Amino acid sequence: MSSYVTPDGRTIGDVLLEVKNITLRFGGVEAIKNISFDVREGEIRAIIGPNGAGKSSMLNVINGFYHPQEGEIWFHGKKRRAMKPSQIARQGIARTFQNIALFKGMNTLDNIMTGCFTHMHTSLIEQAIWWGRAEREEYRYREKVEHIIDFLEIQAIRKTPVGALPYGLQKRVELARALAAEPKLLLLDEPMAGMNVEEKEDMCRFVLDVNAEFGTTIVLIEHDMGVVMDISDRVVVLDYGRKIGDGVPDEVRSNQEVIDAYLGVPHD
């Protein structure tokens, strides 16, 4: 598949990330079994499957929380060595989590600012003194964070402790913090889980806007099939750690093995 432009004007480019023959074991249990797929620049790539299929484990492999026993990860055309998550973040891969991982006692603005730390060059001492280079660097990143706050329409809660926010807004703050890391590849682990219909619609809009306006490539785990089929360019389907489907939404929707394993067998 060469580069192409989607009907809504987005450009899907060359391969950004390639997962090659990944196998991940915990003791004698294979959570991921010889899985391969790629992610192309500018696309929204969904990973779906039943609970326990290995979806979150795959994200954890991509961003370095887990190191597979077999297989390779290629990013920007280069084979990646074993790295810590912080090193991978500096390469341009950011992540949100299935369970919200924010600093509940800190306000929205400060939580989002922590996403910038990956790229800051001043030392802890300089930051503590907050003078000279540290002051200039923080002002520069503060401007970027304020843009993200406006973009995600969370101006009204910028000084609110995130622990006092409703669930849907906490999810939006976590998305903002990931964007503050300026990712080339954004990994979203069930960003709409636990949301009501209105919150899901808002999050869908923001995911599409991030992809279109920032040009961010997105890998998305999501259980809501309506959401997946509406916003994804391609979908990979896992079941008990195996890949059972991979393609555009219409191809996946009509795959009988996927229907049997996940979407449910239709009845006359």
NORRA-V230786 format. One record per helix or strand of 2 or more residues. SS is the DSSP state (H for helix, E for strand). FROM is the first residue (numbers start at 1). LEN is the number of residues. If there is no record, write none. Layout:
# NORRA-V230786
ss->SS from->FROM len->LEN
ss->SS from->FROM len->LEN
This chain:
# NORRA-V230786
ss->E from->4 len->2
ss->E from->11 len->2
ss->E from->15 len->12
ss->E from->29 len->12
ss->E from->44 len->5
ss->H from->55 len->8
ss->E from->70 len->6
ss->E from->78 len->2
ss->H from->85 len->7
ss->E from->93 len->3
ss->H from->108 len->12
ss->H from->124 len->6
ss->H from->133 len->19
ss->H from->155 len->3
ss->H from->162 len->3
ss->H from->167 len->14
ss->E from->185 len->5
ss->H from->197 len->18
ss->E from->217 len->5
ss->H from->225 len->7
ss->E from->234 len->6
ss->E from->242 len->6
ss->H from->249 len->5
ss->H from->256 len->8
